[in-house]
Amino acid sequence: MVRTSGGTRPGDTAAVPMRRHFRLTVPPVSGVLRPRLVAVCAALLAATFLVFCWGVSMGDVPIGLTAVMKALVGQGDPGTLLVVRELRLPRALVGLLAGVAFAVSGALFQTMTRNPLASPDMIGLTEGAGTAVVAGIVLGWDAGVGVQALGLTGALATALLVYLLAWRRGTTGYRIILVGIGLSWICTSATDFLVARGGRFQAQAALGWLVGNLNGRSFEDAVPLAVAVAVLVPATLVLGRLLRTLQLGDDVAAALGTRVQAVRLGLMLTGVGLVAFATAAAGPIAFVALAAPQIAQRLAGAAHPPPVASALTGALVVLGGDLAARMLIPGTELPVGVVTGVLGAPVLLWLLIRVNRAGSGG
Amino acid sequence: MTRAQGLRPAFLLVLLGAVLLVLCLLSIALGARGIPLDQVLRALAGHPDSRLVDNVVWTVRVPRTALGVTAGAALGLAGALMQALTRNPLADPGVLGVSAGAAFAIVFSVAVLGLGSLLGYIWFAFAGAFAAGVVVFLLGRMGRSGLTPVKLALAGIAMTSLLTSLTSAIVLTAPEALNRYRFWSAGSLADQGGETVLRVLPFVAAGALLAMACAPALNSLALGDDVAASLGRRLGLIRLQGVAAVTLLTGATVSVIGPVVFLGLVIPHAARALAERAGIGPDHRWLLPLSAMLAPCLLLAADITGRMVARPVEIQAGVLIAFLGGPFFIAMVRRRKLAEV
């Protein structure tokens, strides 16, 4: 690991000098006032809304876009209202919320570790949540505790393990990533074991869910995720303010009055919680947590993943991916995770090259 | 350690051979229907106690065991070779994307070109393994600090996830391929006939010969490129030979049992530890055969365990090995020397 004291860091865009990054981020409201960020967010919001409605309009009975928008505010004939509200809205909502949750969590971890590769789906949190949920499905525990609780336990346990195993007189970004990859392999093989162990129907349910899938989602899936997003995303935004002082280094942050350890623990927990609820509802949708914050960062021309723009990008990526998955091959419904996986892996390779070129690849 | 130094290399190989033989016998005897060892021996000698025993031993268990030995030896050799060639303790055909390349090429040729036979798609496996390996190597070398273990591993992992996503995209659009792929991709030795082993054996043997021919050159390569060159080694030629061997060994194995990860990662480390205790040191003329003997032992042990622990279903050997290999990978990453390269 190249130890840089100040100067450039692996997580910064290419090599933004620390001086410039100060000017960009220190004033408390600067993020909101930057015109480019506001424009990007507005454009993303519009695009997300459009893709959301488009997704709802698709199905066995196509519904026109205007009819969809009307139905969303409660107008239109009862048949359309029923189809939209009961069948298609939950799917689109789960997609939207999962995208937001994955992306915000990714932005958080990337900013905290100062490494774009250290997103929750690279360091095994998603797989950990997945193993716990599959264990619930296969062993029949989900009846008592609920999928969300299982996902949360799995993700928390994995996060703790990654942290402990990567710890060695401090952690370096790359050790976290490689340890996380090792852990996610263990989790994946445990999941494979459970799937092989389980009965035919449980195995099918588990496999369908494991690819990252929005098929047949109901309000039962959407509501817990909505609650989690409503609580955890604002918490992230508030704590994220404090994160900026952490970037100055622990000592400076402490001197500025930040309770460093508490803030970091709080951020970790909110990030893990978001991943866990999103995974429980939509399955481990590949690469959204990794790619969405990076796309948002580049769209906004920022030095770090901007949280709100990341959230919107995540929602757009998942909803757009689901749309593409349904339209790509008529007659078959690809799970959304396959589309995000195929599109996300090149992003990962590209990030790797970028980080390498910055000369701090480790 | 005077007693340990008494273990001569040849004795070590004989000892490992004995362990492997015992595991082979166990692999033939144990399973959904256990067969007593004396009956196994009589059936192998050509005097079976019943037609049923004869049938189970010769058409099910012997091919499965032979496949385990062949595939294990190939993966062990490939891993040892890759670690020596890249001077990277994290190298392994699974970690560096070579297996995923072979798997993707096979699935592509089966689903898109409609190839159905092993000898048809094995060439695609070689092409895929070779291309993925070379791309990962070039990606890992980019950037200022050159080729480091961590960068190479990350490039391999990125390539693996790309190829795995593409593979699952193909598989999921061809539903009839899904079920077969599910078991194949997890690395299983089950349900393979005897002729499968005979078909991949020539490729594995060719790869093994190429690998062994590399061994003296690998010893000088371990001293660094400059030293190796000044010793009169032609670096390009060694690398080409090594890559050809890895391609043959990995491609042939993946086309039969799917992309098994970690066997090639764990085994060379065990071989080096054994060699050190035997007083041989890091001599690749011994390390390669040791790896080729140790890997089938682990693969057979994993396969036998997988058959026994979850009855009536089987856990694929690849899944068990990944479960064991994960902690090993983490331990490697935690080693100071590596983490700070």
Chai-1 contact restraints between the chains, C-beta under 6 A:
chainA,res_idxA,chainB,res_idxB,connection_type,confidence,min_distance_angstrom,max_distance_angstrom,comment,restraint_id
A,M1,B,E340,contact,1.0,0.0,6.0,A-B,restraint_1
A,L165,B,I330,contact,1.0,0.0,6.0,A-B,restraint_2
A,Y174,B,V150,contact,1.0,0.0,6.0,A-B,restraint_3
A,R175,B,A339,contact,1.0,0.0,6.0,A-B,restraint_4
A,L178,B,V333,contact,1.0,0.0,6.0,A-B,restraint_5
A,V179,B,I330,contact,1.0,0.0,6.0,A-B,restraint_6
A,V179,B,V333,contact,1.0,0.0,6.0,A-B,restraint_7
A,I181,B,I157,contact,1.0,0.0,6.0,A-B,restraint_8
A,G182,B,G326,contact,1.0,0.0,6.0,A-B,restraint_9
A,G182,B,F329,contact,1.0,0.0,6.0,A-B,restraint_10
A,G182,B,I330,contact,1.0,0.0,6.0,A-B,restraint_11
A,W185,B,A322,contact,1.0,0.0,6.0,A-B,restraint_12
A,W185,B,G326,contact,1.0,0.0,6.0,A-B,restraint_13
A,I186,B,F323,contact,1.0,0.0,6.0,A-B,restraint_14
A,I186,B,G326,contact,1.0,0.0,6.0,A-B,restraint_15
A,S189,B,V319,contact,1.0,0.0,6.0,A-B,restraint_16
A,S189,B,A322,contact,1.0,0.0,6.0,A-B,restraint_17
A,S189,B,F323,contact,1.0,0.0,6.0,A-B,restraint_18
A,D192,B,A186,contact,1.0,0.0,6.0,A-B,restraint_19
A,D192,B,V319,contact,1.0,0.0,6.0,A-B,restraint_20
A,F193,B,I315,contact,1.0,0.0,6.0,A-B,restraint_21
A,F193,B,V319,contact,1.0,0.0,6.0,A-B,restraint_22
A,A196,B,V313,contact,1.0,0.0,6.0,A-B,restraint_23
A,A196,B,I315,contact,1.0,0.0,6.0,A-B,restraint_24
A,R197,B,A310,contact,1.0,0.0,6.0,A-B,restraint_25
A,I329,B,T173,contact,1.0,0.0,6.0,A-B,restraint_26
A,T332,B,T173,contact,1.0,0.0,6.0,A-B,restraint_27
A,L334,B,L172,contact,1.0,0.0,6.0,A-B,restraint_28
A,V338,B,S168,contact,1.0,0.0,6.0,A-B,restraint_29
A,V338,B,A169,contact,1.0,0.0,6.0,A-B,restraint_30
A,V338,B,L172,contact,1.0,0.0,6.0,A-B,restraint_31
A,G341,B,S165,contact,1.0,0.0,6.0,A-B,restraint_32
A,V342,B,S165,contact,1.0,0.0,6.0,A-B,restraint_33
A,V342,B,L166,contact,1.0,0.0,6.0,A-B,restraint_34
A,V342,B,A169,contact,1.0,0.0,6.0,A-B,restraint_35
A,A345,B,S161,contact,1.0,0.0,6.0,A-B,restraint_36
A,A345,B,L162,contact,1.0,0.0,6.0,A-B,restraint_37
A,A345,B,S165,contact,1.0,0.0,6.0,A-B,restraint_38
A,L348,B,A158,contact,1.0,0.0,6.0,A-B,restraint_39
A,L349,B,A158,contact,1.0,0.0,6.0,A-B,restraint_40
A,L352,B,L154,contact,1.0,0.0,6.0,A-B,restraint_41
A,L352,B,A158,contact,1.0,0.0,6.0,A-B,restraint_42
A,I353,B,M142,contact,1.0,0.0,6.0,A-B,restraint_43
A,N356,B,M142,contact,1.0,0.0,6.0,A-B,restraint_44
A,N356,B,G143,contact,1.0,0.0,6.0,A-B,restraint_45
A,R357,B,G143,contact,1.0,0.0,6.0,A-B,restraint_46
A,G359,B,R144,contact,1.0,0.0,6.0,A-B,restraint_47
A,G361,B,G143,contact,1.0,0.0,6.0,A-B,restraint_48
A,G361,B,S145,contact,1.0,0.0,6.0,A-B,restraint_49
A,G361,B,K151,contact,1.0,0.0,6.0,A-B,restraint_50
A,G362,B,V150,contact,1.0,0.0,6.0,A-B,restraint_51
